[in-house]
Amino acid sequence: MTGTKPKAWVGDQVHDVNTGKEGVVTDVKSDGTYVLRPLYVRFRTWTVPNADGLEVTLSRDEQIRRRREES
C-alpha cells in the first residue's frame, strides 16, 4: 500500500473535512466540482470545488461487497 488516500468518486461515502458533514458523492461536474448529498436525505445537496477536502469513509465497491455478503 502506498499510503495515499483514495480519490472520492460517484457512489463513495465521504467525510467533507471543510464542513464536517458526511455524505455521498452523487456527481462530478466537468469543471471538477463534486456534488454531495447527506447520507440519509436524498434531495439536499452541497458542492465542493474538488476532492482535496473529501475523505472516503466507505467506497462504492466496499458497499457493494458488503451488500452481497449480507444476502
C-alpha positions in Angstrom: 0.0 0.0 0.0 1.3 3.4 -0.9 -0.3 5.3 1.9 -2.1 7.7 -0.4 -5.8 8.2 0.3 -8.3 7.0 -2.4 -9.8 9.7 -4.5 -13.5 10.2 -4.0 -15.8 9.3 -6.9 -19.5 8.9 -7.6 -21.2 6.5 -5.1 -18.5 6.8 -2.4 -19.4 7.7 1.1 -17.2 10.6 2.2 -16.4 13.0 5.0 -16.2 16.6 3.9 -13.4 18.0 6.2 -14.3 21.6 5.4 -18.0 21.3 6.5 -17.7 18.4 8.9 -20.6 16.6 7.0 -20.9 13.0 6.0 -22.3 12.4 2.5 -22.3 10.5 -0.7 -20.8 11.8 -4.0 -23.7 12.0 -6.5 -21.9 13.7 -9.4 -18.6 15.2 -10.6 -19.1 18.1 -12.9 -16.8 18.8 -15.9 -15.1 21.6 -14.0 -14.2 19.2 -11.2 -16.9 20.3 -8.8 -18.2 17.5 -6.6 -21.9 17.3 -5.8 -22.7 15.6 -2.5 -25.9 14.7 -0.6 -26.3 13.8 3.1 -26.3 10.1 4.0 -30.0 9.9 4.8 -31.5 12.8 2.9 -31.9 12.4 -0.9 -32.9 15.9 -2.0 -30.5 18.2 -0.4 -27.1 18.7 -1.8 -23.9 20.7 -1.4 -20.9 21.2 -3.6 -17.2 21.2 -3.1 -14.7 22.6 -5.7 -12.6 19.5 -5.8 -11.8 16.2 -3.9 -9.0 17.7 -1.8 -11.2 18.1 1.3 -13.0 14.8 0.9 -12.0 11.6 2.8 -13.5 8.4 1.5 -15.1 6.6 4.5 -16.7 3.8 2.5 -16.1 3.2 -1.2 -18.8 2.2 -3.5 -17.0 -1.0 -4.2 -16.9 -1.8 -0.5 -20.7 -1.0 -0.1 -21.5 -3.4 -3.0 -19.3 -6.2 -1.4 -21.0 -5.8 2.0 -24.5 -6.0 0.4 -23.5 -9.2 -1.4 -22.2 -10.7 1.8 -25.5 -9.9 3.6 -27.7 -11.5 1.0 
